[in-house]
């Protein structure tokens, strides 16, 4: 071992024991610079002999643990570099730090063996001259690399560098920028009133302190490289009321996320700092058991957000949880318990709320797919056994939202039941058929097996509930086999009512089945089914009830392509018109009702013969009830489509219930054209966005125009009411070449929101700043030099950030991040208020 001089006399060290202990841990990369700063006042006043003894003891520990032949001068240089790092981070004022640094350098030179002393002095002088601001930390094993990077002479020392003490884990992985940012945040926290931060039911109350505290936690988590460093940084935040328990921290971070999630298909949302901070809070747990516990807390936090109405935020957290499972960061076995707790964690009332909001269905589907007890198989199993009607309705709706997989499984269960002789309860069969009808069939799927199954379930003799659902579902499948099956069913039902066929249904049930079967035939796009429906309606059999009502849906079709059917209907009307006897009109209620019904059916058919009939009725029978029907049809046939004014306001509401990102996404998904007006609570217009087929073509807010206005509205979250007025064209506010997809704007907007909040935590609205002796540098990704120069002039002269946001025609993100950049690099400092 290289000769190490004996330590000088130490005297009484009790006053400085804690500070010196932290100092030694800092030299071994066991604590971050911020921890050392807490002991700065005591440490900088420690006598030189105590500092020398502590440095000597630290060097001795390195030798004992590593057993190498590294020169003492390498360790001494490391001490100098570690202390210099404190200055680079600007963690201590020069008035107290520079005298301390000079004393340490003198001690280092005295401790260095004479043979290596010239080289150490040379290295220390070079270090003092360069004071290089590294992008990363300097550790003991980086001494040689630093000399190469800064052109420091190598001297005569050639031993390999030392390593930290055995059994310790380096926690000094933060860069200078990260440490500087964290220190600025902690200083802000210290200046804020403690009373604004108070735990409330596991969450922190709102307020500036909560906001800054959340950002400090995000910075600490996103900067940490391992579990020890994360815990160390969190422990160093000695602010009253600041959460320290992992579950509390997860809740604070969750509330910082925007309540919006990118669609599952298409572009993927970039992972923001906040999301990665949540990720590290879970993945950097000290043990696998702790990681499993934090994962469960992550899922429970997502469920809490869901239950509070923030489904976008919940989806972001569950997407992260799923990504961790997919990457094997958390064993599935450890997560199994929470994955099976969907019904327990998610409030049933909130589930019902989201099922009634079709715009929320894509996000709700992602929530359901995360939990295993919401799988198609589990939901179908509960649907079969549950005897609670409301619960069964909810399950049916959830299965609809799950979509195609639920449909496939329902069809498979029906096939299995038929094959085994009908083993399923009739009400469960009815539910399965209902799912086939309500969940859209995938494009290109072979429809044959489904029709074959439904035809078997639509046979007379099947339970009423089953045949009713099968008939309704067959009516939505426009295929020759389904129309033939329905026509056969109508014939059987008619024969039953006429007494020619015995069925086990109640007469009311038979009439109900006819309503559905005939109504389905009436809207088929082919001639034969429609003619069969008309035949039934015009049969005028008392046993059939009011049969004309069953073909009312035919009014939505243009029957002009079937002249024979139109002719039959016209002739029937003429034959049922009232007779005139001795100048008096002889009418009957039954005949009048039939005429009105047929006229309604002809309402969608614009042919000369139809118009002639309608004109004859209006002129010849003005006092009959059906004359009014004819008059309305004539007016409709001669009318035009709605004007812009007729369309009017199509949507309005509160942005506290439907967030702005979700509103924009809904308008885009619906491919609407119109103007979205955003207002403050007092009714003042805050911004306007023009849409053309779901894309934004123009935007304004206050003094900002273009897409910067969209970003500004997202970042500031000032509007809380909206009105969307639909119109037929873009009203000369833009052209298709100038349209912007909403999803791309939202993805960029979410990134800007995250970075804007980071900057806002460091740069309060009304704080004034002044210049220091450091020159400002240009942000690499801000290309507008004129903007930067003008903004620097404002910022350096004390104009607050909030005022700059009102004066520059750019979004708030660009203003704050410039202030943040200049503040972090030390070119600006806050004025003493």
C-alpha positions in Angstrom: 0.0 0.0 0.0 1.2 3.5 -0.7 2.4 5.4 2.4 -0.4 7.4 3.9 0.6 10.1 6.4 -0.8 9.8 9.9 -3.7 12.1 10.7 -3.0 15.2 12.7 -4.5 15.6 16.2 -8.3 15.7 16.0 -9.3 17.3 19.3 -13.0 17.4 20.3 -15.1 16.4 17.3 -18.5 16.1 18.9 -19.8 19.4 17.6 -19.0 18.3 14.0 -19.6 14.6 14.1 -22.8 14.5 12.0 -21.6 17.0 9.4 -18.3 15.1 9.0 -20.1 11.8 8.7 -22.3 13.1 5.9 -19.2 14.6 4.3 -17.5 11.2 4.2 -20.7 9.6 2.7 -20.7 12.3 0.0 -17.1 11.5 -0.9 -18.1 7.8 -1.3 -21.0 8.7 -3.6 -23.5 7.5 -1.0 -25.5 10.7 -0.7 -26.4 13.4 -3.2 -25.0 17.0 -2.9 -28.3 18.2 -1.6 -27.8 16.2 1.5 -24.4 17.7 2.2 -25.9 21.2 1.8 -28.0 20.6 4.9 -24.8 20.3 6.9 -23.0 23.1 5.1 -23.0 25.7 7.9 -21.4 23.3 10.3 -19.0 21.7 7.8 -17.6 25.0 6.4 -16.8 26.1 9.9 -15.0 22.9 10.9 -11.3 23.3 11.9 -8.8 22.3 9.3 -7.4 19.5 11.5 -10.8 17.8 11.7 -11.3 18.1 7.9 -7.9 16.6 7.3 -8.6 13.7 9.7 -11.9 13.0 8.0 -10.3 13.0 4.5 -7.5 10.8 5.7 -10.0 8.3 7.3 -12.0 8.2 4.1 -8.8 7.4 2.1 -7.9 4.6 4.5 -11.4 3.1 4.2 -11.0 3.0 0.4 -7.7 1.1 0.7 -9.0 -1.4 3.2 -12.1 -2.2 1.1 -10.4 -2.2 -2.3 -6.9 -3.5 -1.4 -5.4 -1.8 -4.5 -2.3 0.3 -5.1 -4.0 3.5 -6.3 -1.9 6.6 -5.5 -3.2 8.7 -2.7 -3.1 11.7 -5.0 -5.9 10.2 -7.1 -8.1 10.1 -4.0 -7.2 13.6 -3.0 -8.0 14.9 -6.5 -11.4 13.1 -6.2 -12.1 15.0 -3.0 -11.3 18.3 -4.7 -13.5 17.5 -7.7 -16.4 16.5 -5.4 -16.2 19.7 -3.5 -15.9 21.7 -6.7 -19.1 20.1 -7.8 -20.9 21.8 -5.0 -19.9 25.1 -6.5 -20.9 24.1 -10.0 -24.4 23.4 -8.7 -24.5 26.8 -7.0 -25.8 25.1 -3.9 -23.8 27.4 -1.5 -23.1 31.1 -1.6 -19.5 32.0 -2.6 -19.0 34.1 0.5 -19.0 31.0 2.7 -17.9 28.4 0.1 -14.7 29.9 -1.4 -12.8 30.2 2.0 -13.8 26.6 2.7 -12.6 25.4 -0.7 -9.3 27.1 -0.2 -8.8 25.5 3.2 -9.6 22.0 1.7 -7.1 22.5 -1.1 -4.4 23.4 1.3 -5.2 20.3 3.4 -5.1 18.1 0.2 -1.7 19.4 -0.7 -0.4 18.7 2.8 -1.7 15.2 2.8 -0.3 14.3 -0.5 3.1 12.4 -0.5 5.9 14.6 -1.6 6.7 12.5 -4.7 3.1 13.1 -6.1 2.6 16.6 -4.8 3.7 18.5 -7.9 1.4 16.5 -10.1 -1.6 17.1 -7.7 -0.9 20.8 -7.6 -0.9 20.9 -11.3 -4.2 19.0 -11.4 -5.8 21.2 -8.8 -4.7 24.4 -10.7 -6.2 23.0 -13.9 -9.4 22.1 -12.1 -9.7 25.6 -10.7 -9.2 27.1 -14.1 -11.6 24.9 -16.1 -14.4 24.5 -13.5 -16.0 22.4 -16.2 -19.7 22.0 -15.9 -20.1 18.3 -16.6 -23.4 16.9 -17.9 -23.0 14.1 -15.4 -21.5 13.4 -12.0 -17.9 12.8 -11.3 -17.1 9.6 -9.4 -13.8 8.2 -8.1 -13.5 5.9 -11.1 -13.8 8.8 -13.5 -10.6 10.6 -12.5 -8.5 9.6 -15.5 -11.4 10.3 -17.8 -11.7 13.9 -16.4 -8.0 14.5 -16.9 -8.3 13.5 -20.6 -11.5 15.6 -21.1 -10.0 18.7 -19.5 -6.4 18.3 -20.8 -5.1 18.1 -17.2 -1.4 16.8 -17.2 -1.3 13.2 -16.1 1.8 13.7 -13.8 3.7 10.6 -12.7 0.7 8.7 -11.2 -0.4 5.7 -13.1 -2.3 3.6 -10.6 -5.8 2.5 -11.4 -8.6 4.5 -9.9 -10.2 3.5 -6.6 -13.7 2.2 -6.2 -16.4 3.1 -3.6 -16.5 1.1 -0.4 -17.7 -2.5 -0.7 -21.3 -3.1 -0.1 -22.4 0.5 -1.1 -24.4 1.5 -4.1 -23.5 4.8 -5.9 -26.4 7.2 -5.7 -24.7 10.2 -7.3 -26.0 9.7 -10.8 -27.8 13.1 -11.1 -26.5 15.6 -13.7 -25.7 19.1 -12.8 -28.9 20.4 -14.5 -31.0 17.9 -12.6 -29.4 18.8 -9.3 -29.7 22.5 -10.0 -33.4 22.1 -10.9 -34.2 20.1 -7.8 -32.4 22.6 -5.6 -34.4 25.5 -7.1 -37.6 23.6 -6.5 -36.8 22.9 -2.9 -35.9 26.5 -2.3 -39.3 27.5 -3.7 -41.0 25.0 -1.4 -39.2 26.6 1.6 -40.6 30.0 0.7 -44.3 28.9 0.4 -46.6 29.0 3.4 -46.9 25.7 5.2 -50.6 26.1 5.8 -51.4 25.6 2.1 -50.3 22.0 2.2 -52.5 19.7 4.3 -53.4 16.0 3.8 -57.0 15.4 3.0 -58.3 11.8 2.7 -55.0 10.6 1.4 -54.6 13.5 -1.1 -53.0 16.8 -0.7 -55.2 19.8 -0.9 -54.9 22.2 -3.8 -52.7 25.2 -3.9 -49.3 26.4 -5.1 -47.4 24.3 -2.5 -49.1 21.2 -3.7 -48.3 22.0 -7.3 -44.6 22.7 -6.6 -44.3 19.7 -4.3 -45.7 17.5 -7.1 -43.1 18.8 -9.5 -40.3 18.3 -7.0 -41.4 14.7 -6.7 -41.5 14.3 -10.5 -38.0 15.7 -10.8 -36.6 13.5 -8.0 -38.2 10.4 -9.5 -37.3 11.1 -13.1 -33.7 11.9 -12.2 -33.1 8.8 -10.0 -31.2 5.8 -11.3 -31.8 3.4 -8.5 -34.0 2.7 -5.5 -31.5 4.1 -3.0 -31.1 7.4 -4.8 -34.8 7.9 -5.2 -35.4 7.3 -1.5 -32.5 9.6 -0.6 -33.8 12.4 -2.7 -37.4 12.1 -1.4 -36.1 12.0 2.2 -34.1 15.2 1.6 -37.3 17.1 0.8 -37.8 18.3 4.4 -41.1 20.2 3.8 -43.9 19.9 6.4 -46.8 17.9 4.9 -44.9 16.7 1.9 -45.9 13.1 1.2 -43.3 10.4 1.8 -45.3 7.2 1.7 -45.2 5.6 -1.9 -49.0 5.4 -2.1 -49.3 9.1 -1.2 -46.7 10.1 -3.8 -48.4 8.0 -6.5 -51.6 9.9 -5.9 -49.9 13.2 -6.0 -48.2 12.3 -9.3 -51.5 10.9 -10.7 -53.3 14.2 -10.2 -50.6 15.9 -12.2 -51.5 13.9 -15.4 -53.8 15.4 -17.9 -57.3 13.8 -18.0 -56.8 12.5 -21.5 -55.3 9.3 -23.1 -54.3 8.9 -26.7 -56.4 6.4 -28.7 -55.2 2.8 -28.4 -54.9 2.5 -32.2 -52.7 4.9 -34.3 -50.1 7.2 -33.0 -48.7 6.4 -29.6 -48.5 9.1 -27.0 -45.0 10.1 -26.0 -44.2 9.1 -22.4 -44.1 12.3 -20.3 -41.9 13.0 -17.4 -44.8 12.5 -15.0 -45.6 9.0 -16.4 -42.0 8.0 -16.2 -41.9 9.4 -12.6 -44.8 7.1 -11.7 -43.0 4.3 -13.5 -39.9 4.8 -11.4 -41.8 5.0 -8.2 -42.9 1.5 -8.8 -40.0 -0.1 -10.6 -37.3 1.3 -8.3 -38.7 -0.2 -5.2 -36.2 -1.7 -2.8 -37.3 -5.3 -3.1 -39.5 -7.4 -5.5 -42.1 -7.5 -2.7 -42.1 -3.8 -2.3 -42.4 -3.4 -6.1 -45.5 -5.7 -6.1 -47.1 -3.6 -3.3 -46.4 -0.4 -5.2 -47.8 -1.9 -8.4 -51.0 -2.7 -6.5 -51.1 0.9 -5.3 -50.6 2.1 -8.9 -53.7 0.1 -10.0 -55.7 1.3 -7.0 -54.7 4.9 -7.8 -55.9 4.4 -11.3 -59.2 3.1 -9.9 -59.5 6.1 -7.6 -59.1 8.4 -10.6 -61.7 6.4 -12.5 -64.2 6.7 -9.6 -63.6 10.4 -9.4 -64.6 10.9 -13.1 -61.1 11.2 -14.6 -61.2 8.2 -17.0 -58.4 9.6 -19.2 -56.0 9.8 -16.3 -57.0 6.3 -15.2 -56.3 4.9 -18.6 -52.9 6.5 -18.7 -52.0 4.8 -15.4 -53.4 1.4 -16.4 -51.6 1.5 -19.7 -48.4 2.0 -17.7 -49.3 -0.9 -15.4 -50.0 -3.1 -18.5 -46.7 -2.1 -20.0 -44.9 -3.1 -16.8 -46.6 -6.5 -16.9 -45.8 -7.0 -20.6 -42.1 -6.2 -19.9 -42.0 -8.6 -16.9 -41.2 -5.7 -14.6 -43.7 -7.1 -12.1 -44.4 -10.8 -11.9 -48.0 -11.7 -13.0 -48.3 -13.9 -9.9 -47.6 -10.9 -7.6 -50.1 -8.8 -9.5 -52.8 -11.5 -9.8 -54.8 -10.3 -6.8 -55.3 -6.8 -8.0 -56.0 -7.9 -11.6 -59.0 -9.8 -10.3 -60.5 -6.9 -8.4 -62.1 -4.8 -11.1 -65.6 -5.1 -9.7 -64.3 -4.2 -6.2 -62.0 -1.3 -7.2 -64.3 0.4 -9.8 -67.5 2.0 -8.5 -70.5 0.4 -10.2 -72.3 3.8 -10.4 -69.3 5.3 -12.2 -69.3 2.3 -14.6 -72.9 2.9 -15.4 -72.2 6.6 -16.0 -69.5 5.8 -18.6 -71.7 3.2 -20.3 -74.2 5.9 -21.1 -71.5 8.2 -22.7 -70.7 6.7 -26.1 -67.7 9.0 -26.4 -66.1 7.4 -23.3 -66.6 3.8 -24.6 -63.1 3.5 -26.2 -61.4 4.5 -22.9 -63.8 2.3 -20.9 -62.9 -0.7 -23.0 -59.2 -0.2 -22.2 -60.1 0.0 -18.5 -62.1 -3.2 -18.7 -59.4 -5.1 -20.6 -56.9 -4.5 -17.8 -58.9 -6.4 -15.2 -59.3 -10.2 -15.6 -62.7 -10.3 -13.9 -64.0 -8.0 -16.8 -62.9 -10.5 -19.4 -65.5 -11.7 -21.9 -65.5 -15.2 -20.3 -65.9 -14.0 -16.8 -68.7 -11.5 -17.7 -70.6 -14.1 -19.7 -70.3 -16.6 -16.7 -71.8 -14.0 -14.4 -74.5 -13.0 -16.9 -75.6 -16.7 -17.0 -76.0 -17.0 -13.2 -76.9 -13.5 -12.0 -80.5 -13.0 -10.9 -80.2 -9.2 -10.5 -81.8 -7.5 -13.5 -79.9 -4.2 -13.2 -76.6 -6.1 -12.9 -77.4 -8.2 -15.9 -78.1 -5.0 -18.0 -74.9 -3.5 -16.9 -73.0 -6.7 -17.8 -74.6 -6.7 -21.3 -73.6 -3.2 -21.8 -70.0 -3.9 -20.7 -69.9 -6.9 -23.1 -71.1 -4.6 -25.9 -68.2 -2.2 -25.2 -65.7 -5.0 -25.2 -66.8 -5.5 -28.8 -65.7 -8.2 -31.3 -64.2 -10.8 -28.8 -67.5 -10.7 -26.8 -69.5 -11.2 -30.0 -67.4 -14.2 -31.1 -67.7 -15.8 -27.7 -71.5 -15.3 -27.6 -71.9 -17.0 -31.0 -69.7 -19.8 -29.9 -71.9 -20.4 -26.8 -75.0 -20.4 -28.9 -73.6 -23.1 -31.2 -72.5 -25.2 -28.2 -76.0 -25.0 -26.8 -77.7 -26.0 -30.1 -75.2 -28.9 -30.5 -75.9 -30.2 -27.0 -79.7 -29.9 -27.4 -80.4 -26.5 -25.9 -78.8 -26.6 -22.4 -78.7 -22.9 -21.8 -81.4 -21.0 -19.9 -83.7 -19.2 -22.3 -82.9 -15.8 -20.8 -79.2 -16.4 -21.3 -79.8 -17.4 -24.9 -81.8 -14.2 -25.4 -78.9 -12.2 -24.0 -76.4 -13.9 -26.3 -78.5 -13.2 -29.4 -78.9 -9.6 -28.2 -75.1 -9.3 -28.2 -75.0 -10.6 -31.8 -77.4 -7.9 -32.9 -75.9 -5.0 -30.9 -72.2 -5.6 -31.5 -71.2 -4.8 -35.1 -70.0 -7.8 -37.1 -66.4 -7.6 -38.3 -66.1 -6.6 -42.0 -65.5 -9.6 -44.2 -66.6 -12.2 -41.6 -68.4 -15.3 -43.0 -72.0 -14.7 -42.1 -73.2 -18.2 -42.9 -72.7 -19.8 -39.5 -74.4 -17.0 -37.7 -77.5 -17.1 -40.0 -77.7 -20.9 -39.6 -77.7 -20.5 -35.8 -80.3 -17.8 -35.8 -82.6 -19.7 -38.1 -82.7 -22.6 -35.7 -83.4 -20.3 -32.8 -86.2 -18.5 -34.7 -88.2 -21.7 -35.2 -91.8 -21.7 -33.7 -91.5 -23.8 -30.6 -88.4 -22.1 -29.2 -89.0 -20.1 -26.0 -90.7 -16.8 -26.7 -87.8 -14.7 -25.5 -85.4 -16.6 -27.7 -87.4 -16.5 -30.9 -88.2 -12.8 -30.3 -84.5 -11.9 -30.2 -83.6 -14.2 -33.1 -86.3 -12.7 -35.3 -85.1 -9.1 -34.5 -81.5 -10.1 -35.2 -82.3 -11.9 -38.5 -84.1 -8.7 -39.5 -80.8 -6.9 -39.5 -79.0 -9.4 -41.7 -79.9 -8.5 -45.3 -79.4 -12.0 -46.8 -81.7 -14.2 -48.9 -81.6 -16.9 -46.2 -82.6 -14.6 -43.4 -85.5 -13.1 -45.4 -86.8 -16.5 -46.3 -86.7 -17.6 -42.7 -88.6 -14.4 -41.6 -91.3 -14.9 -44.3 -91.7 -18.5 -43.1 -92.1 -17.3 -39.5 -94.7 -14.7 -40.6 -96.7 -17.4 -42.3 -96.6 -19.7 -39.2 -97.7 -16.8 -37.0 -100.6 -15.8 -39.3 -101.8 -19.4 -39.4 -101.7 -19.6 -35.7 -103.9 -16.5 -35.4 -106.3 -17.9 -38.0 -106.5 -21.1 -36.1 -104.7 -23.2 -38.7 -101.5 -24.0 -36.6 -101.2 -24.7 -32.9 -98.3 -22.9 -31.2 -97.7 -22.7 -27.4 -97.5 -18.9 -27.4 -100.0 -16.5 -25.9 -101.9 -14.5 -28.6 -100.3 -11.3 -27.4 -96.9 -12.9 -27.8 -97.8 -13.9 -31.4 -98.8 -10.3 -32.2 -95.6 -9.1 -30.7 -93.6 -11.5 -32.8 -95.5 -10.4 -35.9 -94.7 -6.7 -35.1 -91.0 -7.6 -35.3 -91.0 -10.1 -38.2 -93.1 -7.9 -40.5 -91.3 -4.8 -39.5 -88.0 -6.4 -40.4 -89.3 -7.5 -43.8 -90.6 -4.0 -44.5 -87.1 -2.5 -44.5 -85.3 -5.2 -46.5 -83.6 -3.7 -49.6 -85.1 -6.4 -51.9 -88.6 -6.6 -53.4 -89.9 -10.0 -52.2 -89.6 -9.4 -48.5 -91.2 -5.9 -48.8 -94.1 -7.3 -50.9 -94.7 -10.0 -48.3 -94.8 -7.3 -45.6 -97.3 -5.2 -47.6 -99.4 -8.4 -48.2 -99.7 -8.9 -44.5 -100.6 -5.3 -43.8 -103.3 -5.1 -46.5 -104.8 -8.5 -45.6 -107.3 -6.7 -43.3 -107.8 -9.7 -41.1 -109.2 -8.7 -37.7 -107.1 -11.4 -36.0 -103.9 -9.6 -37.2 -104.7 -6.4 -35.3 -103.5 -3.0 -36.7 -101.3 -4.6 -39.3 -100.6 -1.4 -41.3 -98.6 0.0 -38.4 -96.1 -2.9 -38.8 -94.9 -1.7 -42.1 -94.5 2.0 -41.0 -90.7 1.7 -41.2 -91.1 1.4 -45.0 -91.8 5.2 -45.1 -88.0 5.7 -44.8 -87.4 4.0 -48.2 -87.9 5.1 -51.8 -90.2 2.5 -53.3 -89.9 3.9 -56.8 -87.7 1.0 -57.9 -90.7 -1.3 -57.4 -93.4 0.2 -59.6 -95.8 -2.7 -59.1 -95.7 -2.3 -55.3 -96.3 1.5 -55.6 -99.2 0.9 -57.9 -100.7 -1.6 -55.5 -100.5 0.9 -52.6 -102.0 3.8 -54.7 -104.9 1.6 -55.9 -105.6 0.5 -52.3 -105.7 4.2 -51.2 -108.1 5.1 -54.0 -110.3 2.2 -53.1 -110.5 3.3 -49.5 -111.2 7.0 -50.1 -114.6 8.2 -48.8 -117.6 8.0 -51.2 -119.8 11.0 -51.9 -123.5 10.4 -51.8 -125.8 13.2 -52.8 -123.0 15.7 -52.2 -122.1 14.3 -48.8 -118.8 12.5 -48.0 -119.3 9.2 -46.4 -116.2 8.2 -44.4 -115.3 5.7 -41.7 -112.6 5.8 -39.1 -111.2 2.4 -40.0 -110.9 3.3 -43.7 -109.5 6.7 -42.9 -106.8 5.1 -40.6 -105.8 2.7 -43.4 -105.5 5.6 -45.9 -103.3 7.6 -43.5 -101.1 4.6 -42.9 -100.5 3.9 -46.6 -99.8 7.6 -47.3 -97.1 7.6 -44.6 -95.5 4.6 -46.3 -95.5 6.5 -49.6 -93.9 9.5 -47.9 -90.4 8.6 -49.1 -91.3 7.9 -52.7 -91.3 10.8 -55.1 -92.9 9.8 -58.3 -95.5 11.6 -60.5 -98.2 9.0 -59.6 -97.6 9.6 -55.9 -97.7 13.4 -56.3 -100.9 13.1 -58.3 -102.5 11.0 -55.6 -101.5 13.4 -52.9 -102.7 16.5 -54.8 -106.0 14.8 -55.5 -106.5 14.0 -51.7 -105.6 17.6 -50.6 -108.0 19.1 -53.2 -110.8 16.6 -53.0 -110.9 15.8 -49.3 -109.7 18.9 -47.5 -111.6 18.2 -44.3 -110.5 14.6 -43.8 -107.7 13.8 -41.3 -105.5 12.1 -44.0 -105.6 15.3 -46.1 -103.3 16.9 -43.6 -100.9 13.9 -44.0 -100.9 14.4 -47.7 -100.2 18.1 -47.4 -97.2 17.5 -45.2 -95.7 14.9 -47.5 -96.1 17.2 -50.5 -94.3 20.0 -48.6 -91.5 17.6 -47.6 -91.1 16.3 -51.2 -90.7 19.9 -52.4 -88.4 21.1 -49.6 -84.7 21.5 -49.4 -82.0 20.4 -46.9 -81.4 22.4 -43.8 -79.5 25.7 -44.0 -76.6 26.7 -41.7 -79.1 28.5 -39.5 -81.3 25.4 -39.3 -78.4 23.3 -38.0 -77.8 25.7 -35.1 -76.0 24.9 -31.9 -75.4 21.2 -31.9 -73.5 20.9 -28.7 -72.8 22.9 -25.5 -71.6 22.1 -22.0 -69.2 22.4 -19.1 -65.5 21.6 -19.6 -65.3 20.5 -16.0 -67.3 17.5 -16.9 -65.9 17.0 -20.4 -62.3 18.1 -20.6 -61.1 20.2 -23.6 -58.8 17.4 -25.0 -61.7 14.9 -24.8 -64.1 17.4 -26.4 -61.6 18.0 -29.3 -61.2 14.2 -29.7 -65.0 13.7 -29.9 -65.4 16.4 -32.6 -62.6 14.8 -34.6 -64.0 11.3 -34.3 -67.4 12.6 -35.5 -65.7 14.4 -38.4 -67.9 17.5 -37.7 -67.7 20.8 -39.5 -68.4 24.0 -37.5 -67.1 26.5 -35.0 -66.2 25.7 -31.4 -66.4 28.7 -29.0 -64.7 28.4 -25.6 -65.8 30.7 -22.8 -64.8 31.6 -19.3 -67.3 31.3 -16.5 -68.6 34.9 -17.0 -69.4 34.2 -20.6 -66.4 36.0 -22.1 -65.1 34.3 -25.2 -61.7 32.9 -24.6 -61.1 31.2 -27.9 -62.5 29.9 -31.2 -61.6 26.9 -33.2 -62.9 26.1 -36.8 -63.4 22.5 -37.8 -63.6 21.0 -41.2 -64.6 17.3 -41.3 -63.0 16.8 -37.9 -59.8 18.7 -38.5 -58.9 22.1 -37.1 -58.4 24.8 -39.8 -58.1 27.9 -37.7 -57.8 28.9 -34.1 -57.6 32.1 -32.1 -57.3 33.0 -28.4 -56.8 36.6 -27.2 -53.7 37.8 -29.1 -52.6 34.3 -30.4 -53.6 32.7 -33.7 -52.9 29.4 -35.5 -52.0 26.2 -33.8 -50.1 28.0 -31.0 -53.6 29.2 -29.9 -54.7 25.5 -29.6 -51.6 24.7 -27.5 -52.2 27.8 -25.3 -55.8 26.9 -24.6 -54.7 23.4 -23.6 -51.9 24.6 -21.4 -53.8 27.3 -19.5 -57.0 25.5 -18.9 -58.9 28.8 -18.6 -62.1 28.1 -20.5 -64.8 26.2 -18.6 -67.8 26.3 -21.0 -68.2 25.6 -24.7 -70.7 25.9 -27.6 -70.2 24.1 -30.9 -72.2 25.5 -33.8 -72.4 23.3 -36.9 -72.3 24.7 -40.4 -72.1 23.2 -43.9 -68.8 24.8 -45.0 -65.7 26.3 -43.6 -66.9 29.9 -43.9 -63.6 31.1 -45.6 -61.6 30.6 -42.4 -59.3 28.1 -43.9 -58.8 25.6 -46.7 -58.3 21.8 -46.6 -54.6 22.3 -47.2 -54.4 24.2 -43.9 -56.2 21.6 -41.8 -54.5 19.9 -38.9 -55.4 16.4 -37.4 -56.7 16.8 -33.9 -54.8 13.7 -32.6 -51.4 15.0 -33.7 -52.2 18.4 -32.0 -53.3 16.6 -28.8 -50.2 14.5 -28.6 -47.9 17.5 -29.0 -50.2 19.4 -26.7 -49.8 16.8 -23.9 -46.0 17.1 -24.2 -46.2 20.9 -23.9 -48.6 20.7 -21.0 -46.2 18.5 -19.1 -43.2 20.7 -19.8 -45.2 23.9 -19.2 -46.1 22.6 -15.7 -42.5 21.8 -15.0 -41.5 25.3 -15.9 -44.4 26.9 -14.1 -43.3 25.2 -10.8 -39.9 27.0 -11.1 -41.2 30.2 -12.6 -44.2 31.7 -10.7 -46.6 34.0 -12.5 -45.7 37.3 -10.9 -42.0 36.8 -9.9 -39.6 39.4 -11.2 -36.1 38.4 -12.2 -32.8 40.2 -12.7 -29.5 39.3 -14.5 -26.5 37.7 -12.9 -22.9 37.7 -14.0 -23.6 34.6 -16.2 -24.4 35.1 -19.9 -27.6 33.5 -21.1 -27.4 30.7 -23.7 -29.8 29.9 -26.5 -32.2 27.0 -26.3 -31.3 24.5 -28.9 -34.9 23.7 -30.0 -36.1 27.4 -30.1 -35.4 28.6 -33.7 -36.9 32.1 -33.4 -33.9 34.2 -32.6 -35.8 37.5 -32.6 -38.3 36.1 -30.2 -35.6 35.0 -27.8 -33.8 38.3 -27.9 -37.0 40.3 -27.2 -38.1 37.8 -24.5 -34.6 38.1 -22.8 -34.9 41.8 -22.8 -38.2 41.6 -21.0 -37.2 38.9 -18.6 -33.9 40.5 -17.6 -35.6 43.9 -17.0 -38.0 42.3 -14.5 -41.2 41.7 -16.6 -42.9 38.6 -15.0 -43.6 35.5 -17.1 -47.4 36.0 -16.8 -47.1 39.5 -18.4 -44.9 38.2 -21.2 -47.5 35.6 -22.0 -50.0 38.4 -22.6 -47.6 40.3 -24.8 -46.0 37.6 -27.1 -48.2 35.9 -29.7 -46.9 32.4 -28.7 -48.3 29.8 -26.4 -47.4 29.9 -22.7 -45.1 26.8 -22.9 -42.6 28.7 -25.1 -42.4 31.6 -22.6 -42.0 29.6 -19.4 -39.5 27.2 -20.7 -37.2 30.0 -21.7 -37.5 31.6 -18.2 -36.8 28.1 -16.8 -33.8 27.6 -18.9 -32.2 30.9 -18.0 -33.0 30.4 -14.3 -31.5 26.9 -14.2 -28.3 28.0 -15.9 -28.0 30.9 -13.5 -28.4 33.7 -16.0 -31.5 34.9 -14.1 -32.2 35.1 -10.4 -35.3 36.1 -8.6 -35.4 39.6 -7.2 -35.8 39.9 -3.5 -39.4 41.0 -3.0 
